Amino acid sequence: MLRAEDEAPTSWLIPRVRSVLYDSENLLGASRLGRQNKGKGVRAWYTSYTTIDWLHDDIREQARLRALRAIGGTKGWWINNVWDPVQGWLLVVLVGLLCGLFAGFISEWTELLAGWKTGYCRADWRLSKPICCRLSAAECEFWRPWDLHALPSMAVFTAVGVTYTLVAAVLVVRSAIRVTVTNRGVSSSVETSMSPTVKMAYYGAGSGIPEVKSILAGFVIHGFLGVRILLVKTLGLIMCCASGIMAGKEGPMVQIASSLGNISTRIFDKYYKNEAKKREIISAAAAAGVSVAFGAPIGGVLFSLEEVSYFFPNKTMLRSLTCALVAALVLKAYDPFGTGKLVLFQTTYDMDYHWFEMLAFVIIGVFGGLYGALFCRLNMAVNRLRKRTWLGRYPITEVVAITALTLSASYGNPFTRIGLGELVGSLFQECPSGGGGGGRPLGPSDDEEATVERLLCVAGSSLADYMPLVSLLTWALLNRAFFAIVTFGMKVPSGLVLPSMSIGAIFGRIVGTYMEYLTRANASSSVFAQCPPDSRCVIPGIYALVGAGATLTGATHTTIAVVAILMELTGNLIYTLPVLVGVMTARWISEYYCPSGIYDMLLEHAGHPYFDTKTQYIHTRRTAAELMQTDMETICVDYENENTLALLSARLARISERGLADGGFPIVNSRGLLLGWVACTELEFAISRCSAMDPTTTCFLNNPLWQMDYVAHDPTAIPHVRTPADYSRRLKDHNDSNRSEPDAHSAPNGGAEDPPALHGGSGGSNNSGSTGGDTDGSPHSSPKPAPNTTIAMPYFQERPNDFTPFVDQTPLTISPNAPIELVANLLGRLGVSYLCVADKGVYCGVIFKKAYIGYAKELEEAGYVR
């Protein structure tokens, strides 16, 4: 997917694509244009499914900082030392506050709606089942199950859950955006064209982490982090989590937090009008989303660093930690569960592990890696099936069918009947020293008499005592594993973090239960000599903890963040090594069978470009010439009859048909020398300004007056190399002979012949330069106007057919013989979206970042990675 244009309806708070210029503030003072952009050209707002220019945004930020430094007095000190630096911290604190409130609201209503599937609280219908049960001395005295004699309890349970997911699916489908996309196989240097196709983009569905990851890497998806999708994602997430299907809230919380960060940047133009700076706030917000999902601020920062963020300097790390901390504090103050804890499965352990348990931890890690690889491959197969068959045309029907099947198949097992959060919390808990409920299976009506926690604690020492529990856990494992594969990818908000953790926790609990049986049945064995007599020796909940981390790592390939999150959940560091053993084993096994994690696979499935700077490739191509595209149309400035509005519009149409609408055109002269680059977005905007003009009107893209760096009040500015050598003499002659005539911007030939008028003070010493840097008064020198003078540029609005301001006069170029490693470093570290290839100034071709990404994907598929 290389190009998309929004064709959204007028309702649902859909944001409109801005029609103003991205660099519009630079046009207020045209004489400052050269200094502020350094020849990079004026930019229009990025369109959907394009990549930002990190270098251009960095130049904008530097220009803004220099302008602030020029402000003197008390006001300048206040702006430079207090107000401007504090804006970023104010934003992250605000985003953290909003994330905490949203997370509390989602958790509170999720628990309330989940309880309504089985009954309601007689004391107060607004109370969830856990809170209602804590109000009475007796066990759940005020909780009343639904008394519907005509319908069995399972039917009510299923019907309510289906209603929840139906509402969520309708919200997602109704908020979908119709996009026109053009796909092409981006391989080495030639693309295979395909006709544009129309598809629906369901921005409110799924996890959202792959798209956020792509956005942080510089990709633009208009509306994905907007107000409309924020509301849809919030309400739909509550419904899905309350329904009881295999949908977690952790992934969608990252998108919700990122949306809050994106919306909050509108407060300060410093971030709102700079896409690169805006992504610093979104990166911090993503950390806050994980923090409130798990109650783990440090784990949230590490997750943002390891899995989501593309660029993560120290300043962003500190702001991410601040945002995550504020979000966690607000969530704890909100107390949505009424327990004073951040999450339902927060727990502590007071027993150390034994060395004989390490083998069991390795086995759990192997299972996590195998399951993660299997989940990634099978889930992607299901997603491709949705995309290619009738399932993709009936998303609501699919949601209803899978929900009904999930709930009806899960009702009979107490471990699948409860929610994912409650299940994981129960599996993590430790049993009292004497055991517990004896392993008696529960029936559908025994929920009031016995709990899942009592089922997990077995008091006997024979295998028969443990078999009922193992049987229930085994069926729960198969149930959860199957429905996790078919559920993730439906058109509802759903994450895979908690579903993956629940599967691993079930398997880990099975292994822990068996280890507990072995220690009790073979207490006299020398292997278990370290165990205290007549007391518990192992904690099955620890095995569930290791299993949760192992399966999550196997599916996502995230390691350090998973360990940090689990350590923050337990509240101690005693079991750091067991968790590390399980997580690292799962990572190695999963990478062997499936090199990419589920998020990377979803990025590729959706067609979103992502430049992976972490993978080391073994290149099969050696030079830039082997990767460049040589069939791109060029714009020659020496042939004006080829640069009319109609012909330029036709060129835009042709490049869009090829799927390169986020590219551009090289600007050359008749000798093939590369003069600049104009992006399709800027050229399209420039042509739209000339809608009232004749289509045969000639457009100019090389007006030398726009290429000067003569700047008023800046005696240190260096003239541009293309400044006419006799500019100063012509300027003086023009002003002396005819000061009352119109300025150059009214000249019909583009302003290249008649020099502009000189306004302001009189001339001064030419102490700062010429075209060649000579100041000796030679014929080749070009004196610079005095610091008090201002050279009037052609007025922007009165010359719409002069496209020179939109031209990047300093495109990044490399030699055709440049090594391919240099190409990779320039595209990855500088963040540019294209590289022009020129041999001694003569244009040869262009390398797009997306073409390199396609080449890198070929290397991955062929196994040329380390």
Number of C-alpha atoms within 10 A of each C-alpha: 19 22 20 25 16 19 10 15 12 9 9 13 13 18 15 11 14 11 10 11 17 17 20 12 11 18 16 12 12 18 23 21 26 22 18 22 20 20 22 23 28 24 24 22 19 22 21 20 22 23 24 23 19 20 15 22 18 15 15 22 19 14 16 13 13 12 11 15 13 10 14 12 8 9 9 15 14 13 16 18 10 11 12 14 11 12 15 21 16 13 22 28 20 18 31 34 21 23 35 30 21 22 25 24 17 23 23 20 20 22 22 23 24 25 23 21 23 19 20 22 23 14 14 11 14 15 20 25 23 17 19 22 17 15 14 13 9 9 13 18 16 19 26 14 16 16 11 9 7 6 10 11 20 17 15 17 24 24 17 20 27 26 17 25 30 22 16 28 28 18 22 26 20 13 24 20 20 17 19 18 21 21 20 18 14 21 18 19 19 15 16 11 15 14 11 19 12 11 13 14 19 19 26 32 28 26 28 25 24 24 26 25 24 22 26 25 24 25 22 21 23 19 20 24 25 20 19 19 26 23 15 25 28 22 19 28 32 25 27 29 29 27 30 26 29 30 32 27 28 25 24 29 33 31 31 29 31 32 26 26 30 24 18 20 24 13 11 14 10 18 22 17 18 20 22 23 18 23 25 26 27 31 31 32 39 35 36 40 36 32 34 34 27 23 27 25 29 22 27 32 34 25 23 26 23 16 19 25 24 23 15 17 10 8 9 20 19 15 24 33 24 22 34 34 26 25 35 29 18 21 30 22 15 18 18 25 19 15 13 12 16 26 23 18 19 18 18 15 17 9 13 10 16 13 11 12 14 15 12 20 27 23 18 32 35 25 24 35 32 24 24 31 29 18 23 22 20 15 22 20 14 17 21 14 13 18 13 11 10 11 16 18 13 12 18 21 14 19 22 18 11 18 27 22 15 26 24 16 15 22 19 16 18 21 27 24 20 17 22 25 19 16 21 27 21 23 26 30 23 20 18 13 13 12 18 16 17 17 23 16 16 19 12 13 10 11 11 12 9 15 15 19 17 16 22 29 23 23 19 18 15 12 12 10 16 23 15 18 21 20 13 21 22 15 16 22 20 14 18 23 19 16 18 22 23 18 25 25 23 22 26 33 35 31 28 26 21 23 29 32 27 31 29 32 33 31 27 32 29 27 21 25 24 18 20 19 21 16 19 22 14 13 18 12 11 9 12 17 12 13 17 10 11 10 12 17 21 22 24 25 27 26 31 31 30 34 37 35 33 43 37 29 32 36 31 24 30 21 22 17 22 24 25 22 23 23 21 20 22 19 12 14 12 15 19 14 15 22 27 22 19 32 33 24 23 34 30 19 21 31 18 13 14 23 18 19 22 23 21 21 19 20 17 15 14 13 13 22 24 24 20 14 13 7 11 12 17 14 14 12 14 13 18 25 23 16 23 22 20 15 11 14 15 19 22 23 19 14 11 14 13 16 21 19 22 16 16 19 16 12 18 20 12 14 18 19 18 18 25 23 23 22 23 22 21 25 23 21 18 11 11 15 18 26 22 24 25 28 19 20 20 23 20 16 18 22 21 14 13 17 11 7 12 11 15 13 16 21 24 20 25 24 19 16 27 25 22 24 23 27 25 17 13 16 17 12 17 18 24 19 14 13 20 19 17 15 18 19 12 16 17 14 13 17 16 10 9 10 13 9 10 11 18 21 22 15 16 9 14 23 21 17 13 17 24 24 22 19 13 13 12 11 15 13 10 19 15 19 20 26 21 15 15 16 17 14 11 8 9 16 21 26 26 25 25 22 21 16 20 19 21 18 21 22 17 16 10 10 19 17 21 24 23 23 27 22 27 23 21 14 21 15 18 22 18 22 14 14 16 20 15 13 19 19 12 18 21 16 11 12 19 20 21 22 20 23 27 21 15 12 16 16 24 22 23 28 25 22 24 22 23 23 20 19 19 24 18 16 16 18 10 9 12 15 13 8
